[in-house]
């Protein structure tokens, strides 16, 4: 049995669900946050407006935003799974309440039956007139006994009616609680589902924007962002799960120079660095080597003893190092000095060991921790 309160809750569910599904990135999260916090509406709206209004201004920012969106998807998915488990518990509560409701209804019907049978017999017997069955001709003792029976019946009727009213109220309460439990669960699940969908859309949009920007810079990554020709920054955490030199092709991101690849965050930061380098020197950076598979590391190690790390230990095998040419390979050249002074702004640096042991001015590495501070 519905009530004004539960009816209003159902209306809210319908409205919030439609709003959440149609809301842009961030709005679904704001709606979800509004259900569990007491922050003023204006404060929440302002915070989300600021978040939405800030567009990435570089490839590195695009990459970072795409990673954040992907992480948010993972977090929201975990929240959705947790919510669904909780919803299962609520469903059990709902079943219990509905069983209690059925039991209460059965008890109510059972208590009503004697009165119902009496009323039915009075209506069906044409010889019965009002209360005449209790005052038929007889001696005084019979009359008094019948009056006492009548009083007992009236008292019993009143007790049954009182219990019936209580059960009816309990029935209404159980029905309302069951309805509100279901409505609240549906609302929260709809909010979380809409949030996940919005985040997926946001992440996909960022990756597409990043891909287009890289294509404009001459990174020939092919169509889309899937497969070996892609450059999807959301795969960075996957790259960390593979051993040195055994990164699959779909984890790596192409560089402007054909055949050269790096881990996505390093490749995107390198592309940003290359833009600044080109403004200064009028040409793109020259790459002589980048990611090395384990077999390539072994080949270099035996061909150039003393100038290559032990296979399986090189940062080249993590997709986080490049060997450069075009002037950078010459220690204290204008190109080397510029890169030394500006590389860290893009997460790239010349490691201490490469200054002396072994001396490798051409070797530069990307530091994910340094890159995360950009």
Secondary structure, 3 states (H helix, E strand, C coil): CCCHHHHHHHHHHHHHHHHHHHCCCCHHHHHHHHCCCCCCHHHHHHHHHHHHHCCCCCHHHHHHHHHHHHHHHHHHHHHHHHHHHHHHHHHHHHHHHHHHHHHHHHHHHHHHHHHHHHHHHHHHCCCCCCCHHHCCCCCHHHHHHHHHHHHHHHHHHHHHHHHHHHHHHHHHHHHHHHHHHHHHHHHHHHHHHHHHHHHHHHHHHHHHHHHHHHHHCCCCCCCCCCCCCCCCHHHHHHHCCCCCCCCCHHHEEECCCCCCEEEHHHHHHHHHHHHHHHHHHCCCCEEEECCCCHHHHHHHHHHCCCCCCCCCCCHHHHCCEEEEECCCCCCCCHHHHHHHHHHHHHCEECCHHHHCCCCCCCEEEECHHHHHCC
